[in-house]
Amino acid sequence: MASDLVWTNHLEQRLLQRGISRNEAYDAIRHPDQSIRLSSTKWKLIKSYPHKRIVVIAVKQQHQWIILSAWTKNSHSSKSFNQEHPVTRFFRNLLVKGVDTLAHLIKR
C-alpha cells in the first residue's frame, strides 16, 4: 500500500468485521465514485460495486490520508438500516417481538 495512507488498528478491525478487503478500502480512497467533505480535513469517500457500496471515513493531514473507519451499504438501497421509515421500523420491531413471544410460548 502507498506510504501516504495510514491504516489505524480500528480500521483493520472494522474491515475484518464488515467483510471489506484492504483493496476495496484502498480503491474507495484512491478512486471514489463520490467524495463528501465533512469538515476541513475529514472526508467521506464512497466506492460503488455491483452488490455493495464501500464507505470510508478519512482525514487528510500533512499529505497523508488517515483512514478512520469503513463500512458497507447494500447498493440496491439508498437508506441505511438506521434511516428506515419510522412506520417500517415500527412494524419490523412488532414482528420481531411477536416472533420472540411465540418462540417463548413454544419453549414452555
C-alpha positions as CSV (number, residue, x, y, z in Angstrom):
1,M,0.0,0.0,0.0
2,A,1.1,3.6,-0.6
3,S,3.1,5.3,2.2
4,D,0.7,8.2,2.2
5,L,-2.0,6.0,3.7
6,V,-2.2,5.4,7.4
7,W,-4.3,2.4,8.4
8,T,-5.5,2.5,12.0
9,N,-6.0,-0.5,14.2
10,H,-9.6,0.4,14.4
11,L,-9.9,0.3,10.7
12,E,-8.2,-3.1,10.4
13,Q,-10.8,-4.5,12.9
14,R,-13.7,-2.9,11.1
15,L,-12.6,-4.2,7.7
16,L,-12.4,-7.7,9.1
17,Q,-15.7,-7.5,10.9
18,R,-17.5,-6.0,7.9
19,G,-16.1,-8.2,5.2
20,I,-14.2,-5.4,3.4
21,S,-10.9,-6.1,1.7
22,R,-8.0,-3.7,2.0
23,N,-8.1,-3.4,-1.8
24,E,-11.8,-2.3,-1.6
25,A,-10.9,0.3,1.0
26,Y,-7.9,1.4,-1.0
27,D,-10.0,1.8,-4.2
28,A,-12.5,3.9,-2.2
29,I,-9.8,6.2,-1.2
30,R,-7.9,6.4,-4.4
31,H,-10.8,6.2,-6.9
32,P,-14.0,7.2,-5.1
33,D,-17.2,7.5,-7.0
34,Q,-18.4,10.1,-4.6
35,S,-16.5,12.4,-2.1
36,I,-18.2,14.3,0.6
37,R,-16.3,16.8,2.6
38,L,-17.4,16.5,6.3
39,S,-15.0,19.2,7.7
40,S,-11.9,21.0,6.6
41,T,-9.8,17.8,6.8
42,K,-12.4,14.9,7.1
43,W,-13.9,13.2,4.1
44,K,-16.5,10.5,3.4
45,L,-15.4,8.5,0.3
46,I,-17.8,6.2,-1.4
47,K,-16.9,3.5,-3.9
48,S,-19.8,1.5,-5.6
49,Y,-19.5,-2.1,-6.6
50,P,-22.3,-4.2,-8.2
51,H,-23.7,-5.6,-4.9
52,K,-22.3,-3.2,-2.3
53,R,-21.0,0.3,-1.6
54,I,-17.9,0.9,0.4
55,V,-18.0,4.0,2.6
56,V,-14.7,5.2,4.1
57,I,-14.1,8.0,6.6
58,A,-10.6,9.5,6.3
59,V,-8.8,12.6,7.4
60,K,-6.2,14.3,5.2
61,Q,-3.3,15.6,7.3
62,Q,0.1,16.7,6.0
63,H,-0.2,14.9,2.7
64,Q,-1.3,11.7,4.3
65,W,-4.7,10.0,4.4
66,I,-5.5,8.6,7.9
67,I,-8.3,6.1,7.4
68,L,-10.5,6.1,10.4
69,S,-13.3,3.6,9.6
70,A,-15.2,1.9,6.8
71,W,-18.5,0.1,6.3
72,T,-20.6,-1.3,3.6
73,K,-24.1,-0.5,2.3
74,N,-26.3,-2.5,0.1
75,S,-26.0,-0.9,-3.3
76,H,-29.7,-1.5,-4.0
77,S,-30.8,0.5,-1.0
78,S,-30.3,4.3,-0.7
79,K,-31.1,4.2,3.0
80,S,-29.1,2.6,5.7
81,F,-30.8,0.4,8.4
82,N,-30.9,3.4,10.9
83,Q,-32.6,5.6,8.3
84,E,-35.5,3.4,7.6
85,H,-39.0,4.9,7.6
86,P,-40.5,5.0,11.2
87,V,-43.6,3.1,10.2
88,T,-41.4,0.3,8.6
89,R,-39.2,0.2,11.8
90,F,-42.4,0.0,14.0
91,F,-43.8,-3.0,12.1
92,R,-40.4,-4.7,11.9
93,N,-40.0,-4.3,15.7
94,L,-43.6,-5.5,16.2
95,L,-42.9,-8.6,14.1
96,V,-39.7,-9.4,15.9
97,K,-41.4,-9.1,19.3
98,G,-44.2,-11.3,18.1
99,V,-41.8,-14.0,16.9
100,D,-39.9,-13.8,20.2
101,T,-43.1,-14.1,22.2
102,L,-44.2,-17.1,20.1
103,A,-40.9,-18.8,20.5
104,H,-41.0,-18.2,24.3
105,L,-44.5,-19.7,24.4
106,I,-43.5,-22.8,22.4
107,K,-40.5,-23.4,24.7
108,R,-42.8,-23.7,27.7
